[in-house]
Amino acid sequence: MRGIYLKSGLGDETYVPPFIFEHDYEAKLTSALQEAEEGMFASIDSLLEKTKIDPKDITVLIVTCGSFTPVPSLTSLVVNKYNLNPSIKTYNLSGMGCSSGVMSIDLASKVLSSSTDIGYALTVVTESISLGWYFGDNRSMLVTNCIFRVGCAAAIVTNDPKTKRVAKFELTNSLRTHHGADDSAYRASFQEEDEMGEVGVSLTKDLIRVAGVNLRQHIKTLAPRVLPLSQLVMYAYSVLMSVLSKGESKPIVPDFMTAFEHACIHTGGKAVIEQVARVLRLDDDVTEPARMCLHRFGNTSSSLVFYELAYFEAKKRMNKGDKTWVLAFGTGFKVCSLVLKSLRDSSSDIEHDNPWKDCLHRYPLKAW
């Protein structure tokens, strides 16, 4: 584990559950509940305090956690804690991997747009380290212990046009593609027992290749929705030349950063960030938030893209009208995108709950 960790790109200030520091070193249900409650309740409390939204006005609740599905559910835990309205619609997303944070925003948008009524959707994005910890010796399963860390985020999504003057972002586009029909994609990240019966998630060496192949498929669908005409024409011409040359010339990869000012790239690990950069031909300035998030917080799974948005805000790089591409991968294998349009400039003061507030002066790092 130490060998894997030292190559992971993680720093020394990431967060893990208390049980890892205890003498008996055993993951129990109480540890998972403590981890879920502390992350979710702190995030929701901060969100409600900033937005001044009455919990009774929340009409939709979505909680996503890939590996922890208690009874009662995590949505029931939130409903009970905040005494939410009995008519609330609740959704639990589990087993969806690191893409579920992006998917929860997309789901909230779809649910709200299907109704003519004004509604508020509370989305809570978390993960459980406690019950996902692997106690065996299989190297491919030990990787998750080395890169996954504790984190949580919460957001309010609404279809109320009156909130546009106070909202941070407008969701302008979203895309979800599922590549699980392919066996290698389906098994690239897989929960199973090792030869000693210990349960863990195996991250195969094929994962990086799968991410690259399926990202290429994903952007073929996304490109016509977001790219400027000049990029589409260049891409179409390169495809035509490839056909005429019978594959001797390859189609170009469009420059997606002509459509966006910022990108929040899924921080699945150092190799994943580097693979995305290779496929999309992104320079270090574009991947900086992903690399710094991995170093400071580790892979917090589905919530990490929100830490990247917080990085842009803390650095005061977000201007009104800027478009941000949020890209995440998930087990199964899924690729998910959001396009967010900023509705205001970054505040001159860092918000009190911004996770970068106490360490921003050290980032970006010169060496990673």
Backbone hydrogen bonds, N-H to C=O, Kabsch-Sander energy under -0.5 kcal/mol:
donor,donor_aa,acceptor,acceptor_aa,energy
5,Y,1,M,-2.9
6,L,2,R,-2.4
7,K,3,G,-0.6
7,K,4,I,-0.9
8,S,5,Y,-1.6
10,L,5,Y,-0.5
11,G,295,H,-2.7
20,I,17,P,-1.3
21,F,18,P,-1.9
22,E,19,F,-1.1
28,K,26,E,-0.5
32,A,28,K,-1.7
33,L,29,L,-2.6
34,Q,30,T,-2.3
35,E,31,S,-2.5
36,A,32,A,-2.4
37,E,33,L,-2.9
38,E,34,Q,-2.6
39,G,35,E,-1.8
40,M,36,A,-2.7
41,F,37,E,-2.4
42,A,38,E,-1.4
43,S,39,G,-1.9
44,I,40,M,-2.7
45,D,41,F,-2.6
46,S,42,A,-1.9
47,L,43,S,-2.2
48,L,44,I,-2.8
49,E,45,D,-2.0
50,K,46,S,-1.9
51,T,47,L,-2.4
52,K,48,L,-1.8
57,D,54,D,-2.7
58,I,55,P,-1.3
59,T,120,Y,-1.9
60,V,120,Y,-2.0
61,L,89,K,-3.0
62,I,122,L,-2.9
63,V,91,Y,-2.3
64,T,124,V,-2.5
65,C,93,L,-2.4
77,L,73,S,-1.7
78,V,74,L,-1.8
79,V,75,T,-2.8
80,N,76,S,-2.5
81,K,77,L,-2.0
82,Y,78,V,-2.4
83,N,79,V,-0.7
84,L,79,V,-1.5
88,I,85,N,-2.0
89,K,59,T,-2.5
90,T,88,I,-0.5
91,Y,61,L,-2.3
93,L,63,V,-2.5
93,L,91,Y,-0.6
94,S,92,N,-0.6
95,G,66,G,-1.7
99,S,96,M,-0.7
100,S,97,G,-1.6
103,M,99,S,-2.3
104,S,100,S,-2.2
105,I,101,G,-1.2
106,D,102,V,-2.0
107,L,103,M,-2.9
108,A,104,S,-2.4
109,S,105,I,-2.2
110,K,106,D,-2.3
111,V,107,L,-2.7
112,L,108,A,-2.3
113,S,109,S,-2.4
114,S,110,K,-1.0
115,S,112,L,-1.3
121,A,157,V,-3.5
122,L,60,V,-3.0
122,L,120,Y,-0.6
123,T,121,A,-0.6
123,T,155,A,-2.9
124,V,62,I,-2.9
125,V,153,A,-3.2
126,T,64,T,-2.5
126,T,124,V,-0.6
127,E,151,G,-0.6
129,I,127,E,-0.6
132,G,129,I,-0.9
133,W,129,I,-0.7
133,W,130,S,-0.7
141,M,138,N,-0.9
142,L,138,N,-1.7
143,V,139,R,-0.9
144,T,141,M,-0.7
145,N,142,L,-0.6
146,C,142,L,-1.2
146,C,143,V,-0.5
147,I,143,V,-1.4
148,F,144,T,-2.1
149,R,299,N,-2.1
150,V,15,Y,-2.8
153,A,125,V,-2.0
155,A,123,T,-2.3
157,V,121,A,-2.7
159,N,119,G,-1.1
163,T,160,D,-1.6
164,K,161,P,-1.3
165,R,162,K,-0.7
166,V,163,T,-1.6
167,A,163,T,-2.2
170,E,341,K,-2.2
172,T,170,E,-0.7
172,T,339,V,-2.7
173,N,339,V,-1.1
175,L,337,S,-2.2
177,T,335,V,-2.6
179,H,333,F,-3.2
182,D,179,H,-1.5
186,Y,182,D,-2.5
187,R,183,D,-2.0
188,A,185,A,-0.8
190,F,202,S,-2.1
192,E,200,G,-2.7
194,D,198,E,-2.5
197,G,194,D,-1.9
200,G,192,E,-2.5
202,S,190,F,-3.3
202,S,200,G,-0.6
203,L,140,S,-2.0
203,L,201,V,-0.5
204,T,188,A,-1.9
204,T,202,S,-0.8
207,L,204,T,-1.6
208,I,205,K,-0.6
210,V,206,D,-2.7
211,A,207,L,-2.6
212,G,208,I,-2.0
213,V,209,R,-2.7
214,N,210,V,-2.6
215,L,211,A,-1.8
216,R,212,G,-1.8
217,Q,213,V,-1.5
218,H,214,N,-2.2
219,I,215,L,-2.6
220,K,216,R,-1.1
221,T,217,Q,-0.9
221,T,218,H,-0.8
222,L,218,H,-2.0
223,A,219,I,-2.8
225,R,222,L,-1.4
226,V,222,L,-1.2
226,V,223,A,-0.8
227,L,223,A,-2.7
231,Q,228,P,-0.6
232,L,228,P,-1.7
233,V,229,L,-2.6
234,M,230,S,-2.0
235,Y,231,Q,-2.3
236,A,232,L,-2.7
237,Y,233,V,-2.3
238,S,234,M,-2.0
239,V,235,Y,-2.2
240,L,236,A,-2.2
241,M,237,Y,-2.4
242,S,238,S,-1.9
243,V,239,V,-2.1
244,L,240,L,-2.5
245,S,241,M,-2.0
246,K,243,V,-1.3
247,G,242,S,-3.1
248,E,245,S,-1.1
256,F,254,P,-1.2
258,T,255,D,-1.6
259,A,256,F,-1.8
260,F,256,F,-0.6
261,E,323,K,-2.2
262,H,323,K,-1.8
264,C,325,W,-3.4
265,I,263,A,-0.7
266,H,327,L,-1.0
268,G,266,H,-1.2
270,K,8,S,-0.7
273,I,269,G,-2.3
274,E,270,K,-2.1
275,Q,271,A,-2.1
276,V,272,V,-2.5
277,A,273,I,-2.3
278,R,274,E,-1.9
279,V,275,Q,-2.7
280,L,276,V,-2.6
281,R,277,A,-0.9
282,L,277,A,-1.8
286,V,283,D,-0.8
287,T,283,D,-1.5
288,E,284,D,-0.9
291,R,287,T,-2.5
292,M,288,E,-2.8
293,C,289,P,-2.4
294,L,290,A,-2.2
295,H,291,R,-1.8
296,R,292,M,-2.7
297,F,293,C,-3.0
298,G,293,C,-0.8
298,G,294,L,-1.2
299,N,147,I,-3.1
300,T,298,G,-1.0
303,S,300,T,-1.2
304,L,301,S,-1.8
306,F,303,S,-1.3
307,Y,303,S,-0.9
308,E,304,L,-1.6
309,L,305,V,-1.7
310,A,306,F,-1.9
311,Y,307,Y,-1.5
312,F,308,E,-1.9
313,E,309,L,-2.0
314,A,310,A,-2.8
315,K,311,Y,-2.2
316,K,313,E,-1.2
317,R,312,F,-2.6
318,M,312,F,-0.6
319,N,317,R,-0.6
321,G,342,S,-2.9
322,D,319,N,-2.3
324,T,340,L,-2.9
325,W,262,H,-2.3
326,V,324,T,-0.6
326,V,338,L,-2.8
327,L,264,C,-2.8
327,L,325,W,-0.6
328,A,336,C,-2.5
330,G,334,K,-2.4
333,F,330,G,-0.6
334,K,330,G,-2.7
335,V,177,T,-2.3
336,C,328,A,-2.9
337,S,175,L,-2.9
338,L,326,V,-2.1
339,V,173,N,-2.6
340,L,324,T,-2.5
340,L,338,L,-0.5
341,K,170,E,-2.8
342,S,322,D,-3.2
342,S,340,L,-0.5
343,L,168,K,-2.9
344,R,168,K,-0.5
346,S,318,M,-2.7
354,N,351,E,-1.9
357,K,354,N,-2.0
359,C,356,W,-1.4
360,L,356,W,-1.7
362,R,359,C,-2.1
363,Y,360,L,-1.8
